[in-house]
Amino acid sequence: MASTTSIIQGGFSCGGGALSSFRARPRRMVVRAEAVNPDIRKDETKVVDSVLVTELSKPLTPYCRCWRSGTFPLCDGSHVKHNKATGDNVGPLLLKK
């Protein structure tokens, strides 16, 4: 049976089931702060929306949480394109009556 070697994140190298070497490498991480809200109601200090569930006209109402919806604050499915482009996993907030 052939022995396989795999590199594990963090600098470990394992071969044949035993720890064969360790190399500590300094890692640099760049964190970029990007605005989630690029252009919706930017004249307000903080965007806060409230909904009284008893006032909903539909039994299920989806609200946008990706800030990309053309019908904001309601969800129009824009999060699907956003998730594919960014690797994000955001979806709508569903309010049930």
N, CA, C and O atoms as a CHARMM CRD file, in Angstrom:
* protein
*
  388
    1    1 MET  N      0.84300  -1.17500   0.00000 PROA 1      0.00000
    2    1 MET  CA     0.00000   0.00000   0.00000 PROA 1      0.00000
    3    1 MET  C      0.88900   1.24000   0.00000 PROA 1      0.00000
    4    1 MET  O      1.81600   1.33200   0.80500 PROA 1      0.00000
    5    2 ALA  N      0.62400   2.18500  -0.88200 PROA 2      0.00000
    6    2 ALA  CA     1.43700   3.39000  -1.01100 PROA 2      0.00000
    7    2 ALA  C      1.10300   4.37900   0.09800 PROA 2      0.00000
    8    2 ALA  O     -0.05200   4.52600   0.49500 PROA 2      0.00000
    9    3 SER  N      2.13300   5.05000   0.58500 PROA 3      0.00000
   10    3 SER  CA     1.95400   6.07400   1.60900 PROA 3      0.00000
   11    3 SER  C      1.62500   7.39600   0.93100 PROA 3      0.00000
   12    3 SER  O      2.24600   7.75700  -0.06800 PROA 3      0.00000
   13    4 THR  N      0.66000   8.10800   1.46500 PROA 4      0.00000
   14    4 THR  CA     0.29500   9.40100   0.90000 PROA 4      0.00000
   15    4 THR  C      0.70000  10.50400   1.85600 PROA 4      0.00000
   16    4 THR  O      0.70000  10.31600   3.07300 PROA 4      0.00000
   17    5 THR  N      1.03900  11.63800   1.30800 PROA 5      0.00000
   18    5 THR  CA     1.40500  12.80500   2.09800 PROA 5      0.00000
   19    5 THR  C      0.42300  13.90700   1.78000 PROA 5      0.00000
   20    5 THR  O      0.14000  14.16300   0.61000 PROA 5      0.00000
   21    6 SER  N     -0.10300  14.56500   2.79800 PROA 6      0.00000
   22    6 SER  CA    -1.02000  15.67500   2.58200 PROA 6      0.00000
   23    6 SER  C     -0.58500  16.85600   3.42100 PROA 6      0.00000
   24    6 SER  O     -0.04700  16.69800   4.51700 PROA 6      0.00000
   25    7 ILE  N     -0.82300  18.02100   2.90100 PROA 7      0.00000
   26    7 ILE  CA    -0.50600  19.25100   3.61900 PROA 7      0.00000
   27    7 ILE  C     -1.78800  19.71800   4.29200 PROA 7      0.00000
   28    7 ILE  O     -2.82100  19.85600   3.63800 PROA 7      0.00000
   29    8 ILE  N     -1.72500  19.95700   5.56900 PROA 8      0.00000
   30    8 ILE  CA    -2.86400  20.42200   6.34100 PROA 8      0.00000
   31    8 ILE  C     -2.65600  21.88700   6.64100 PROA 8      0.00000
   32    8 ILE  O     -1.54900  22.30900   6.97400 PROA 8      0.00000
   33    9 GLN  N     -3.71600  22.66200   6.52500 PROA 9      0.00000
   34    9 GLN  CA    -3.62300  24.09900   6.77600 PROA 9      0.00000
   35    9 GLN  C     -3.01100  24.34800   8.14300 PROA 9      0.00000
   36    9 GLN  O     -3.41900  23.74900   9.13900 PROA 9      0.00000
   37   10 GLY  N     -2.03000  25.23600   8.18000 PROA 10     0.00000
   38   10 GLY  CA    -1.34100  25.54900   9.41900 PROA 10     0.00000
   39   10 GLY  C      0.10000  25.06700   9.38900 PROA 10     0.00000
   40   10 GLY  O      0.84200  25.30500  10.34200 PROA 10     0.00000
   41   11 GLY  N      0.51700  24.39300   8.31600 PROA 11     0.00000
   42   11 GLY  CA     1.90800  24.02600   8.16900 PROA 11     0.00000
   43   11 GLY  C      2.24100  22.60300   8.54800 PROA 11     0.00000
   44   11 GLY  O      3.42000  22.25100   8.55300 PROA 11     0.00000
   45   12 PHE  N      1.28000  21.76700   8.86400 PROA 12     0.00000
   46   12 PHE  CA     1.55900  20.38600   9.21100 PROA 12     0.00000
   47   12 PHE  C      1.70700  19.56100   7.94200 PROA 12     0.00000
   48   12 PHE  O      0.99900  19.79100   6.96200 PROA 12     0.00000
   49   13 SER  N      2.60500  18.62000   7.95900 PROA 13     0.00000
   50   13 SER  CA     2.74400  17.68400   6.86600 PROA 13     0.00000
   51   13 SER  C      2.69700  16.29600   7.47000 PROA 13     0.00000
   52   13 SER  O      3.52200  15.96600   8.32300 PROA 13     0.00000
   53   14 CYS  N      1.75000  15.47700   7.04500 PROA 14     0.00000
   54   14 CYS  CA     1.59400  14.15000   7.61300 PROA 14     0.00000
   55   14 CYS  C      1.88300  13.11400   6.54300 PROA 14     0.00000
   56   14 CYS  O      1.38700  13.22400   5.42200 PROA 14     0.00000
   57   15 GLY  N      2.66200  12.13100   6.86900 PROA 15     0.00000
   58   15 GLY  CA     2.95300  11.07500   5.91800 PROA 15     0.00000
   59   15 GLY  C      2.85600   9.73200   6.60900 PROA 15     0.00000
   60   15 GLY  O      3.43800   9.55200   7.67900 PROA 15     0.00000
   61   16 GLY  N      2.15100   8.80400   6.04100 PROA 16     0.00000
   62   16 GLY  CA     2.04500   7.47300   6.60200 PROA 16     0.00000
   63   16 GLY  C      1.36600   7.43000   7.95800 PROA 16     0.00000
   64   16 GLY  O      1.55600   6.47000   8.70500 PROA 16     0.00000
   65   17 GLY  N      0.57900   8.44500   8.29800 PROA 17     0.00000
   66   17 GLY  CA    -0.15300   8.43800   9.55400 PROA 17     0.00000
   67   17 GLY  C      0.60900   9.05100  10.72600 PROA 17     0.00000
   68   17 GLY  O      0.03400   9.21300  11.80300 PROA 17     0.00000
   69   18 ALA  N      1.88000   9.39300  10.55200 PROA 18     0.00000
   70   18 ALA  CA     2.66500   9.97400  11.64500 PROA 18     0.00000
   71   18 ALA  C      3.02100  11.41400  11.30300 PROA 18     0.00000
   72   18 ALA  O      3.15500  11.76700  10.13200 PROA 18     0.00000
   73   19 LEU  N      3.17100  12.23000  12.31900 PROA 19     0.00000
   74   19 LEU  CA     3.55600  13.62000  12.12200 PROA 19     0.00000
   75   19 LEU  C      5.02500  13.62900  11.71500 PROA 19     0.00000
   76   19 LEU  O      5.89400  13.24100  12.49500 PROA 19     0.00000
   77   20 SER  N      5.29700  14.07600  10.48700 PROA 20     0.00000
   78   20 SER  CA     6.66700  14.00600  10.00400 PROA 20     0.00000
   79   20 SER  C      7.40700  15.33800  10.04300 PROA 20     0.00000
   80   20 SER  O      8.63400  15.35700  10.14300 PROA 20     0.00000
   81   21 SER  N      6.68300  16.44500   9.96500 PROA 21     0.00000
   82   21 SER  CA     7.37400  17.73600  10.06300 PROA 21     0.00000
   83   21 SER  C      6.37200  18.83200  10.39300 PROA 21     0.00000
   84   21 SER  O      5.16500  18.68500  10.20400 PROA 21     0.00000
   85   22 PHE  N      6.91000  19.92100  10.88600 PROA 22     0.00000
   86   22 PHE  CA     6.07800  21.07800  11.19300 PROA 22     0.00000
   87   22 PHE  C      6.84200  22.31200  10.77100 PROA 22     0.00000
   88   22 PHE  O      8.00400  22.49300  11.13600 PROA 22     0.00000
   89   23 ARG  N      6.17700  23.16700   9.99400 PROA 23     0.00000
   90   23 ARG  CA     6.78000  24.43300   9.60100 PROA 23     0.00000
   91   23 ARG  C      5.83100  25.55300   9.98400 PROA 23     0.00000
   92   23 ARG  O      4.71700  25.63900   9.46900 PROA 23     0.00000
   93   24 ALA  N      6.27100  26.39600  10.87700 PROA 24     0.00000
   94   24 ALA  CA     5.44400  27.53600  11.26800 PROA 24     0.00000
   95   24 ALA  C      5.70400  28.67300  10.29300 PROA 24     0.00000
   96   24 ALA  O      6.84200  29.11800  10.14200 PROA 24     0.00000
   97   25 ARG  N      4.66800  29.13800   9.64000 PROA 25     0.00000
   98   25 ARG  CA     4.78200  30.25200   8.70300 PROA 25     0.00000
   99   25 ARG  C      3.93000  31.40300   9.20500 PROA 25     0.00000
  100   25 ARG  O      2.76000  31.21100   9.53500 PROA 25     0.00000
  101   26 PRO  N      4.49300  32.58000   9.26500 PROA 26     0.00000
  102   26 PRO  CA     3.64600  33.71800   9.63900 PROA 26     0.00000
  103   26 PRO  C      2.63300  33.96900   8.52400 PROA 26     0.00000
  104   26 PRO  O      2.97800  33.96500   7.34200 PROA 26     0.00000
  105   27 ARG  N      1.40000  34.18400   8.91300 PROA 27     0.00000
  106   27 ARG  CA     0.33700  34.42900   7.94100 PROA 27     0.00000
  107   27 ARG  C     -0.18000  35.84100   8.11600 PROA 27     0.00000
  108   27 ARG  O     -0.33500  36.34300   9.22900 PROA 27     0.00000
  109   28 ARG  N     -0.43600  36.45500   6.99800 PROA 28     0.00000
  110   28 ARG  CA    -1.01500  37.78800   7.02300 PROA 28     0.00000
  111   28 ARG  C     -2.42400  37.70600   6.49600 PROA 28     0.00000
  112   28 ARG  O     -2.67700  37.11100   5.44800 PROA 28     0.00000
  113   29 MET  N     -3.32900  38.30100   7.22100 PROA 29     0.00000
  114   29 MET  CA    -4.72100  38.30700   6.80800 PROA 29     0.00000
  115   29 MET  C     -5.15400  39.74200   6.56900 PROA 29     0.00000
  116   29 MET  O     -4.96600  40.61300   7.41900 PROA 29     0.00000
  117   30 VAL  N     -5.72300  39.97100   5.42400 PROA 30     0.00000
  118   30 VAL  CA    -6.23000  41.29400   5.07900 PROA 30     0.00000
  119   30 VAL  C     -7.74200  41.26700   5.23300 PROA 30     0.00000
  120   30 VAL  O     -8.42300  40.46300   4.59800 PROA 30     0.00000
  121   31 VAL  N     -8.26200  42.14400   6.07400 PROA 31     0.00000
  122   31 VAL  CA    -9.70600  42.23700   6.28200 PROA 31     0.00000
  123   31 VAL  C    -10.17700  43.54600   5.66700 PROA 31     0.00000
  124   31 VAL  O     -9.72800  44.63000   6.03800 PROA 31     0.00000
  125   32 ARG  N    -11.08000  43.41300   4.73000 PROA 32     0.00000
  126   32 ARG  CA   -11.61100  44.60700   4.07400 PROA 32     0.00000
  127   32 ARG  C    -13.01700  44.87100   4.57800 PROA 32     0.00000
  128   32 ARG  O    -13.86800  43.98200   4.57800 PROA 32     0.00000
  129   33 ALA  N    -13.24600  46.07400   4.99700 PROA 33     0.00000
  130   33 ALA  CA   -14.59200  46.46700   5.42000 PROA 33     0.00000
  131   33 ALA  C    -15.31600  47.00600   4.20300 PROA 33     0.00000
  132   33 ALA  O    -14.90600  48.00300   3.60900 PROA 33     0.00000
  133   34 GLU  N    -16.39600  46.33500   3.84000 PROA 34     0.00000
  134   34 GLU  CA   -17.19100  46.78300   2.71300 PROA 34     0.00000
  135   34 GLU  C    -18.59900  47.08600   3.19300 PROA 34     0.00000
  136   34 GLU  O    -19.16000  46.34800   4.00300 PROA 34     0.00000
  137   35 ALA  N    -19.15700  48.15500   2.70100 PROA 35     0.00000
  138   35 ALA  CA   -20.49700  48.54400   3.09800 PROA 35     0.00000
  139   35 ALA  C    -21.51300  47.53700   2.59400 PROA 35     0.00000
  140   35 ALA  O    -21.46300  47.12500   1.43500 PROA 35     0.00000
  141   36 VAL  N    -22.42100  47.14300   3.44800 PROA 36     0.00000
  142   36 VAL  CA   -23.49800  46.24600   3.05500 PROA 36     0.00000
  143   36 VAL  C    -24.58400  47.03800   2.34800 PROA 36     0.00000
  144   36 VAL  O    -25.27000  46.52100   1.46700 PROA 36     0.00000
  145   37 ASN  N    -24.73200  48.27900   2.73700 PROA 37     0.00000
  146   37 ASN  CA   -25.75400  49.14400   2.15800 PROA 37     0.00000
  147   37 ASN  C    -25.07600  50.19000   1.26900 PROA 37     0.00000
  148   37 ASN  O    -24.66400  51.24100   1.75900 PROA 37     0.00000
  149   38 PRO  N    -24.95600  49.91200  -0.04000 PROA 38     0.00000
  150   38 PRO  CA   -24.24100  50.85500  -0.89000 PROA 38     0.00000
  151   38 PRO  C    -25.02000  52.10800  -1.27300 PROA 38     0.00000
  152   38 PRO  O    -24.41100  53.14200  -1.54900 PROA 38     0.00000
  153   39 ASP  N    -26.37500  52.04600  -1.29700 PROA 39     0.00000
  154   39 ASP  CA   -27.09100  53.22100  -1.78700 PROA 39     0.00000
  155   39 ASP  C    -28.53500  53.38000  -1.31600 PROA 39     0.00000
  156   39 ASP  O    -29.26400  54.19600  -1.87900 PROA 39     0.00000
  157   40 ILE  N    -28.96000  52.65200  -0.33400 PROA 40     0.00000
  158   40 ILE  CA   -30.35200  52.73800   0.10700 PROA 40     0.00000
  159   40 ILE  C    -30.47900  53.66900   1.30400 PROA 40     0.00000
  160   40 ILE  O    -29.88500  53.42400   2.35400 PROA 40     0.00000
  161   41 ARG  N    -31.25900  54.74100   1.14300 PROA 41     0.00000
  162   41 ARG  CA   -31.55700  55.69200   2.21600 PROA 41     0.00000
  163   41 ARG  C    -30.29000  56.15300   2.93800 PROA 41     0.00000
  164   41 ARG  O    -30.22500  56.12000   4.16700 PROA 41     0.00000
  165   42 LYS  N    -29.29200  56.57900   2.17700 PROA 42     0.00000
  166   42 LYS  CA   -28.00800  56.99100   2.73800 PROA 42     0.00000
  167   42 LYS  C    -28.08300  58.30500   3.50000 PROA 42     0.00000
  168   42 LYS  O    -27.14900  58.64500   4.22600 PROA 42     0.00000
  169   43 ASP  N    -29.17900  59.05300   3.35200 PROA 43     0.00000
  170   43 ASP  CA   -29.32800  60.31700   4.06800 PROA 43     0.00000
  171   43 ASP  C    -29.70500  60.09300   5.53300 PROA 43     0.00000
  172   43 ASP  O    -29.67600  61.03300   6.32600 PROA 43     0.00000
  173   44 GLU  N    -30.05700  58.85600   5.89900 PROA 44     0.00000
  174   44 GLU  CA   -30.42400  58.54500   7.27900 PROA 44     0.00000
  175   44 GLU  C    -29.19800  58.04400   8.05100 PROA 44     0.00000
  176   44 GLU  O    -28.32500  57.38400   7.48700 PROA 44     0.00000
  177   45 THR  N    -29.14700  58.36900   9.35400 PROA 45     0.00000
  178   45 THR  CA   -28.04900  57.92200  10.19700 PROA 45     0.00000
  179   45 THR  C    -28.03700  56.41400  10.34400 PROA 45     0.00000
  180   45 THR  O    -26.98100  55.78600  10.27000 PROA 45     0.00000
  181   46 LYS  N    -29.20700  55.83100  10.55400 PROA 46     0.00000
  182   46 LYS  CA   -29.34500  54.38100  10.68800 PROA 46     0.00000
  183   46 LYS  C    -30.65800  53.96800  10.04300 PROA 46     0.00000
  184   46 LYS  O    -31.70300  54.56100  10.31000 PROA 46     0.00000
  185   47 VAL  N    -30.60100  52.94600   9.19200 PROA 47     0.00000
  186   47 VAL  CA   -31.80800  52.46400   8.52200 PROA 47     0.00000
  187   47 VAL  C    -32.42800  51.36800   9.38000 PROA 47     0.00000
  188   47 VAL  O    -31.83700  50.30500   9.57100 PROA 47     0.00000
  189   48 VAL  N    -33.62100  51.63700   9.89100 PROA 48     0.00000
  190   48 VAL  CA   -34.35400  50.68400  10.72400 PROA 48     0.00000
  191   48 VAL  C    -35.78000  50.61000  10.19100 PROA 48     0.00000
  192   48 VAL  O    -36.43000  51.63500   9.98600 PROA 48     0.00000
  193   49 ASP  N    -36.25600  49.39900   9.97000 PROA 49     0.00000
  194   49 ASP  CA   -37.62100  49.20300   9.50400 PROA 49     0.00000
  195   49 ASP  C    -38.38000  48.35700  10.51600 PROA 49     0.00000
  196   49 ASP  O    -37.85000  47.37400  11.03600 PROA 49     0.00000
  197   50 SER  N    -39.61800  48.73800  10.79300 PROA 50     0.00000
  198   50 SER  CA   -40.47400  47.98400  11.70500 PROA 50     0.00000
  199   50 SER  C    -41.72600  47.55100  10.96300 PROA 50     0.00000
  200   50 SER  O    -42.25700  48.28400  10.12900 PROA 50     0.00000
  201   51 VAL  N    -42.19100  46.34800  11.28000 PROA 51     0.00000
  202   51 VAL  CA   -43.40000  45.82500  10.65700 PROA 51     0.00000
  203   51 VAL  C    -44.25500  45.19500  11.74500 PROA 51     0.00000
  204   51 VAL  O    -43.77600  44.37100  12.52400 PROA 51     0.00000
  205   52 LEU  N    -45.51800  45.58600  11.79200 PROA 52     0.00000
  206   52 LEU  CA   -46.45700  44.93700  12.69700 PROA 52     0.00000
  207   52 LEU  C    -47.02700  43.73400  11.96100 PROA 52     0.00000
  208   52 LEU  O    -47.68100  43.88500  10.92900 PROA 52     0.00000
  209   53 VAL  N    -46.78500  42.55800  12.48200 PROA 53     0.00000
  210   53 VAL  CA   -47.18100  41.33100  11.80700 PROA 53     0.00000
  211   53 VAL  C    -48.68400  41.28300  11.57200 PROA 53     0.00000
  212   53 VAL  O    -49.12600  40.71500  10.57300 PROA 53     0.00000
  213   54 THR  N    -49.46500  41.85200  12.44500 PROA 54     0.00000
  214   54 THR  CA   -50.91800  41.83500  12.27500 PROA 54     0.00000
  215   54 THR  C    -51.36600  42.64300  11.06300 PROA 54     0.00000
  216   54 THR  O    -52.47300  42.44100  10.56300 PROA 54     0.00000
  217   55 GLU  N    -50.52000  43.55700  10.58400 PROA 55     0.00000
  218   55 GLU  CA   -50.87200  44.39400   9.44800 PROA 55     0.00000
  219   55 GLU  C    -50.45500  43.80000   8.10300 PROA 55     0.00000
  220   55 GLU  O    -50.70900  44.40700   7.06300 PROA 55     0.00000
  221   56 LEU  N    -49.83800  42.65800   8.10200 PROA 56     0.00000
  222   56 LEU  CA   -49.42200  42.04200   6.84600 PROA 56     0.00000
  223   56 LEU  C    -50.64500  41.57400   6.06400 PROA 56     0.00000
  224   56 LEU  O    -51.58100  41.01300   6.63400 PROA 56     0.00000
  225   57 SER  N    -50.62600  41.80800   4.76100 PROA 57     0.00000
  226   57 SER  CA   -51.75900  41.41200   3.92800 PROA 57     0.00000
  227   57 SER  C    -51.64600  39.96900   3.44200 PROA 57     0.00000
  228   57 SER  O    -52.65700  39.35200   3.10600 PROA 57     0.00000
  229   58 LYS  N    -50.43800  39.43100   3.40200 PROA 58     0.00000
  230   58 LYS  CA   -50.21500  38.06700   2.93200 PROA 58     0.00000
  231   58 LYS  C    -49.85000  37.16800   4.10900 PROA 58     0.00000
  232   58 LYS  O    -49.33300  37.65700   5.11300 PROA 58     0.00000
  233   59 PRO  N    -50.10800  35.86500   4.01000 PROA 59     0.00000
  234   59 PRO  CA   -49.76400  34.96500   5.10700 PROA 59     0.00000
  235   59 PRO  C    -48.24400  34.79700   5.28300 PROA 59     0.00000
  236   59 PRO  O    -47.78600  34.46300   6.37600 PROA 59     0.00000
  237   60 LEU  N    -47.46300  35.02600   4.21700 PROA 60     0.00000
  238   60 LEU  CA   -46.00400  34.92500   4.27800 PROA 60     0.00000
  239   60 LEU  C    -45.40600  36.09200   3.50600 PROA 60     0.00000
  240   60 LEU  O    -45.67300  36.24400   2.31400 PROA 60     0.00000
  241   61 THR  N    -44.60500  36.91400   4.16400 PROA 61     0.00000
  242   61 THR  CA   -44.00500  38.07600   3.52700 PROA 61     0.00000
  243   61 THR  C    -42.49200  38.01400   3.67700 PROA 61     0.00000
  244   61 THR  O    -41.99100  38.02300   4.80200 PROA 61     0.00000
  245   62 PRO  N    -41.73500  37.94800   2.55100 PROA 62     0.00000
  246   62 PRO  CA   -40.26800  37.91600   2.62700 PROA 62     0.00000
  247   62 PRO  C    -39.67100  39.32900   2.63900 PROA 62     0.00000
  248   62 PRO  O    -40.01200  40.16000   1.79800 PROA 62     0.00000
  249   63 TYR  N    -38.79400  39.58600   3.58600 PROA 63     0.00000
  250   63 TYR  CA   -38.10100  40.86900   3.68800 PROA 63     0.00000
  251   63 TYR  C    -36.62900  40.68900   3.34900 PROA 63     0.00000
  252   63 TYR  O    -36.00300  39.70500   3.74400 PROA 63     0.00000
  253   64 CYS  N    -36.09000  41.64600   2.61500 PROA 64     0.00000
  254   64 CYS  CA   -34.71200  41.59500   2.13600 PROA 64     0.00000
  255   64 CYS  C    -33.71600  41.76400   3.27900 PROA 64     0.00000
  256   64 CYS  O    -33.89700  42.61300   4.15100 PROA 64     0.00000
  257   65 ARG  N    -32.65000  40.93900   3.26500 PROA 65     0.00000
  258   65 ARG  CA   -31.55100  41.09800   4.22400 PROA 65     0.00000
  259   65 ARG  C    -30.21400  41.26800   3.51600 PROA 65     0.00000
  260   65 ARG  O    -29.18200  41.39500   4.17600 PROA 65     0.00000
  261   66 CYS  N    -30.21200  41.27300   2.17400 PROA 66     0.00000
  262   66 CYS  CA   -28.94900  41.46000   1.44700 PROA 66     0.00000
  263   66 CYS  C    -28.77000  42.90700   0.99000 PROA 66     0.00000
  264   66 CYS  O    -27.69100  43.27800   0.52700 PROA 66     0.00000
  265   67 TRP  N    -29.79300  43.70800   1.11200 PROA 67     0.00000
  266   67 TRP  CA   -29.78800  45.12000   0.72000 PROA 67     0.00000
  267   67 TRP  C    -29.63700  45.30500  -0.78700 PROA 67     0.00000
  268   67 TRP  O    -29.23000  46.38100  -1.22500 PROA 67     0.00000
  269   68 ARG  N    -29.94700  44.30300  -1.58300 PROA 68     0.00000
  270   68 ARG  CA   -29.80600  44.41200  -3.02700 PROA 68     0.00000
  271   68 ARG  C    -31.16000  44.44200  -3.74500 PROA 68     0.00000
  272   68 ARG  O    -31.20500  44.62700  -4.96100 PROA 68     0.00000
  273   69 SER  N    -32.23900  44.26700  -3.02500 PROA 69     0.00000
  274   69 SER  CA   -33.56500  44.14900  -3.61500 PROA 69     0.00000
  275   69 SER  C    -34.01800  45.44300  -4.28600 PROA 69     0.00000
  276   69 SER  O    -33.85300  46.53100  -3.73400 PROA 69     0.00000
  277   70 GLY  N    -34.58600  45.31300  -5.47100 PROA 70     0.00000
  278   70 GLY  CA   -35.15400  46.46700  -6.15800 PROA 70     0.00000
  279   70 GLY  C    -36.48900  46.87700  -5.57000 PROA 70     0.00000
  280   70 GLY  O    -37.00700  47.94600  -5.89100 PROA 70     0.00000
  281   71 THR  N    -37.05500  46.03600  -4.70700 PROA 71     0.00000
  282   71 THR  CA   -38.33100  46.32900  -4.04500 PROA 71     0.00000
  283   71 THR  C    -38.13700  46.46900  -2.54000 PROA 71     0.00000
  284   71 THR  O    -39.05700  46.21800  -1.76000 PROA 71     0.00000
  285   72 PHE  N    -36.94000  46.87100  -2.14000 PROA 72     0.00000
  286   72 PHE  CA   -36.62300  46.98800  -0.71900 PROA 72     0.00000
  287   72 PHE  C    -37.68200  47.80200   0.01800 PROA 72     0.00000
  288   72 PHE  O    -38.08600  48.84700  -0.49100 PROA 72     0.00000
  289   73 PRO  N    -38.14300  47.38400   1.17100 PROA 73     0.00000
  290   73 PRO  CA   -37.59600  46.36000   2.05200 PROA 73     0.00000
  291   73 PRO  C    -38.06700  44.94400   1.76300 PROA 73     0.00000
  292   73 PRO  O    -37.67100  44.01000   2.46000 PROA 73     0.00000
  293   74 LEU  N    -38.91700  44.76500   0.73400 PROA 74     0.00000
  294   74 LEU  CA   -39.36800  43.42300   0.40000 PROA 74     0.00000
  295   74 LEU  C    -38.32500  42.70400  -0.45000 PROA 74     0.00000
  296   74 LEU  O    -37.61800  43.33900  -1.23300 PROA 74     0.00000
  297   75 CYS  N    -38.22600  41.40600  -0.30200 PROA 75     0.00000
  298   75 CYS  CA   -37.27300  40.59100  -1.04600 PROA 75     0.00000
  299   75 CYS  C    -37.78100  40.35600  -2.46700 PROA 75     0.00000
  300   75 CYS  O    -38.95500  40.04800  -2.67300 PROA 75     0.00000
  301   76 ASP  N    -36.88300  40.50500  -3.44600 PROA 76     0.00000
  302   76 ASP  CA   -37.23900  40.18400  -4.82800 PROA 76     0.00000
  303   76 ASP  C    -36.35200  39.07100  -5.39200 PROA 76     0.00000
  304   76 ASP  O    -36.36200  38.81700  -6.59600 PROA 76     0.00000
  305   77 GLY  N    -35.58700  38.41100  -4.52300 PROA 77     0.00000
  306   77 GLY  CA   -34.71500  37.31500  -4.95500 PROA 77     0.00000
  307   77 GLY  C    -33.31800  37.75400  -5.35100 PROA 77     0.00000
  308   77 GLY  O    -32.53300  36.92800  -5.81800 PROA 77     0.00000
  309   78 SER  N    -32.98100  39.01900  -5.18200 PROA 78     0.00000
  310   78 SER  CA   -31.65800  39.52600  -5.55400 PROA 78     0.00000
  311   78 SER  C    -30.53800  38.85300  -4.78200 PROA 78     0.00000
  312   78 SER  O    -29.39100  38.86500  -5.23000 PROA 78     0.00000
  313   79 HSD  N    -30.84300  38.26500  -3.63100 PROA 79     0.00000
  314   79 HSD  CA   -29.81100  37.61100  -2.82000 PROA 79     0.00000
  315   79 HSD  C    -29.18500  36.42000  -3.55300 PROA 79     0.00000
  316   79 HSD  O    -28.04900  36.05000  -3.25900 PROA 79     0.00000
  317   80 VAL  N    -29.90400  35.81800  -4.49700 PROA 80     0.00000
  318   80 VAL  CA   -29.35600  34.67200  -5.23900 PROA 80     0.00000
  319   80 VAL  C    -28.13500  35.12200  -6.04400 PROA 80     0.00000
  320   80 VAL  O    -27.08400  34.48200  -5.99600 PROA 80     0.00000
  321   81 LYS  N    -28.27800  36.21900  -6.77900 PROA 81     0.00000
  322   81 LYS  CA   -27.15900  36.76200  -7.56000 PROA 81     0.00000
  323   81 LYS  C    -26.04600  37.24500  -6.63500 PROA 81     0.00000
  324   81 LYS  O    -24.86800  37.00800  -6.90300 PROA 81     0.00000
  325   82 HSD  N    -26.41600  37.92300  -5.54700 PROA 82     0.00000
  326   82 HSD  CA   -25.43900  38.40000  -4.56700 PROA 82     0.00000
  327   82 HSD  C    -24.64100  37.24300  -3.98300 PROA 82     0.00000
  328   82 HSD  O    -23.41900  37.33200  -3.86700 PROA 82     0.00000
  329   83 ASN  N    -25.31900  36.15600  -3.61400 PROA 83     0.00000
  330   83 ASN  CA   -24.64400  35.00100  -3.02300 PROA 83     0.00000
  331   83 ASN  C    -23.67700  34.35400  -4.00200 PROA 83     0.00000
  332   83 ASN  O    -22.57800  33.96200  -3.61000 PROA 83     0.00000
  333   84 LYS  N    -24.06300  34.23300  -5.27200 PROA 84     0.00000
  334   84 LYS  CA   -23.17200  33.64600  -6.27900 PROA 84     0.00000
  335   84 LYS  C    -21.94300  34.50600  -6.49700 PROA 84     0.00000
  336   84 LYS  O    -20.84000  33.98600  -6.66300 PROA 84     0.00000
  337   85 ALA  N    -22.12500  35.82500  -6.49800 PROA 85     0.00000
  338   85 ALA  CA   -21.01700  36.74700  -6.75200 PROA 85     0.00000
  339   85 ALA  C    -20.04900  36.85600  -5.58500 PROA 85     0.00000
  340   85 ALA  O    -18.84900  37.04300  -5.79100 PROA 85     0.00000
  341   86 THR  N    -20.55500  36.74200  -4.36100 PROA 86     0.00000
  342   86 THR  CA   -19.71800  36.98500  -3.18200 PROA 86     0.00000
  343   86 THR  C    -19.42000  35.75000  -2.34800 PROA 86     0.00000
  344   86 THR  O    -18.55800  35.80200  -1.47100 PROA 86     0.00000
  345   87 GLY  N    -20.11000  34.63600  -2.59600 PROA 87     0.00000
  346   87 GLY  CA   -19.93200  33.45800  -1.75200 PROA 87     0.00000
  347   87 GLY  C    -20.68100  33.57600  -0.43700 PROA 87     0.00000
  348   87 GLY  O    -20.47600  32.77200   0.47200 PROA 87     0.00000
  349   88 ASP  N    -21.54200  34.56800  -0.33400 PROA 88     0.00000
  350   88 ASP  CA   -22.32800  34.79300   0.87300 PROA 88     0.00000
  351   88 ASP  C    -23.47100  33.77400   0.93700 PROA 88     0.00000
  352   88 ASP  O    -23.68000  33.02700  -0.01900 PROA 88     0.00000
  353   89 ASN  N    -24.19400  33.73500   2.02000 PROA 89     0.00000
  354   89 ASN  CA   -25.32000  32.80300   2.15100 PROA 89     0.00000
  355   89 ASN  C    -26.57800  33.47100   2.69600 PROA 89     0.00000
  356   89 ASN  O    -27.41100  32.82300   3.33000 PROA 89     0.00000
  357   90 VAL  N    -26.70700  34.76600   2.44600 PROA 90     0.00000
  358   90 VAL  CA   -27.83600  35.51200   2.98200 PROA 90     0.00000
  359   90 VAL  C    -29.13400  35.14900   2.25300 PROA 90     0.00000
  360   90 VAL  O    -29.13400  34.86600   1.05500 PROA 90     0.00000
  361   91 GLY  N    -30.21300  35.16400   2.98800 PROA 91     0.00000
  362   91 GLY  CA   -31.53700  34.91200   2.43000 PROA 91     0.00000
  363   91 GLY  C    -32.52200  35.87600   3.06900 PROA 91     0.00000
  364   91 GLY  O    -32.13100  36.69800   3.89700 PROA 91     0.00000
  365   92 PRO  N    -33.79000  35.78900   2.69800 PROA 92     0.00000
  366   92 PRO  CA   -34.77400  36.73400   3.21700 PROA 92     0.00000
  367   92 PRO  C    -35.21100  36.42100   4.65300 PROA 92     0.00000
  368   92 PRO  O    -35.04600  35.30400   5.14500 PROA 92     0.00000
  369   93 LEU  N    -35.76600  37.43100   5.29600 PROA 93     0.00000
  370   93 LEU  CA   -36.44500  37.25500   6.57400 PROA 93     0.00000
  371   93 LEU  C    -37.89800  36.98300   6.22200 PROA 93     0.00000
  372   93 LEU  O    -38.53400  37.79900   5.55400 PROA 93     0.00000
  373   94 LEU  N    -38.43400  35.84900   6.66000 PROA 94     0.00000
  374   94 LEU  CA   -39.81400  35.49300   6.35500 PROA 94     0.00000
  375   94 LEU  C    -40.70000  35.78100   7.55100 PROA 94     0.00000
  376   94 LEU  O    -40.49200  35.23100   8.63300 PROA 94     0.00000
  377   95 LEU  N    -41.69300  36.64700   7.35800 PROA 95     0.00000
  378   95 LEU  CA   -42.65500  36.94400   8.41800 PROA 95     0.00000
  379   95 LEU  C    -43.94800  36.24000   8.08700 PROA 95     0.00000
  380   95 LEU  O    -44.50300  36.39900   7.00000 PROA 95     0.00000
  381   96 LYS  N    -44.42800  35.44700   9.05600 PROA 96     0.00000
  382   96 LYS  CA   -45.67200  34.70600   8.88000 PROA 96     0.00000
  383   96 LYS  C    -46.76700  35.35500   9.68700 PROA 96     0.00000
  384   96 LYS  O    -46.55300  35.79900  10.81500 PROA 96     0.00000
  385   97 LYS  N    -47.93700  35.40500   9.09900 PROA 97     0.00000
  386   97 LYS  CA   -49.09300  36.02200   9.76100 PROA 97     0.00000
  387   97 LYS  C    -49.72300  35.04400  10.71400 PROA 97     0.00000
  388   97 LYS  O    -50.71100  35.37100  11.37100 PROA 97     0.00000
